[in-house]
Amino acid sequence: MCLGPLALAGCTRSDEPPSLPPAGVYEHETAGENSRAEPTPADGTAGAVTRPLREAGWFCAQVRANADGRAVWCRAGRRDEAETVYPQVAQLLLDRDDRLAWAWFPSTEANHEEDHVAAAAAPALTAIWPDAGDRVRQEIDDFDRDLETRATRRSGDIPRTGWRDTHADYSYDRNTGLIVTARDASVRRWPFGSEHYATTMSSAVDDLVAGGYDCFYPPQQSCNRTQSNGYFQVALRGDQIVSAQFGIGSLIESGRQRHLLSEEFPHGLTFLTEAVRRPVTERIEQSRRSGTGFAGIVAGTVVIIDARRGAAKGEDLVAYFDIQIGAPLAAT
């Protein structure tokens, strides 16, 4: 039996789940692209929808904009008992009239017994659509309960559910999370800029190889440095770097850094533009000296640093850092 709009495997609606990203939203020429990150406004729709997240300890920023809309990215880092960080993000797209046009609350790697998607999405959506949050919680709870009691399902099917209200269409499954598509607002050309803070992969790959990374580009977008357990991976639009993530250790002995950044990046962080390279590098080195994490905006650039500290004695320090520069495009 199909229960209302519930769409489990073997009980699916005729319409397909929304694609990620929606078709054609990035297939356009530049439209006044601005990739300089800035804090989310305190007022307006962006301020309202992110306020519950920020009050819960999330970092949120407007990460890019253009003539048609602006993209907001939020992120929280959850730690397990082993101090491993599991990030949770939210992606929001607002139109030129400051209306929420689209949102994605992806699933996390955390245990589904704790419903992090509903916990994030419900208060955020309630802030602008007062009746939406309770419906989100109820639909996801009903879906999860029915999924757990369902004995069998067809191999290869991804159970999902969908519903709609006066504000938006909603689609949810455990692999993707919750996608919200507003009914009265839309953005035709989604912002894609990153030129303020990032260079191209083709211009950076030789320096990565010089630093000991095994990197074959194109097509490889993920490089490894086995001698230091390091990695470097990027999200691209064409050859243009949109966001970069890498891991690097830190060894402080007698107050001095023994694992220099130049060992892995002999020419510096050349995947960053000259406009932001020095302040971003200084922020990273500050965390590597102190063994602390960071989430914020540096020189108009999103910088996320997750720290895992090892044994420390006095001024001595051993730590490993997972670092993200820039935010990915919405819906990617």
ABEGO torsion letter per residue (X at the ends): XBBEABBBBGABBABBBBBOBBBGAABBBBBGBBABBBBBBABEAAAAAAAAAAAAGBBBBBABBBAABBBBBBBBBBBBAAGBBBBBBBBBBBBAAGBBABBBBBBBABBAABBAAAAAAAAAAAAABAAAAAAAAAAAAAAAAAAAABABBBBGBBBBBBBBBAABBBBBBAAAEBBBBBAABBBABBBABAAAABBBAAAAAAAAAAAGBBBBOOABABBBBAAAGBBBBBBBBEABBABBBBBBBBBBBGGBBABBAAAABAAEBAABBAAAAAAAAAAAAAAAAAGBBBBBBBGGBBBBBBBBBBBBBEABBBBBBBBBBEBBBBGX
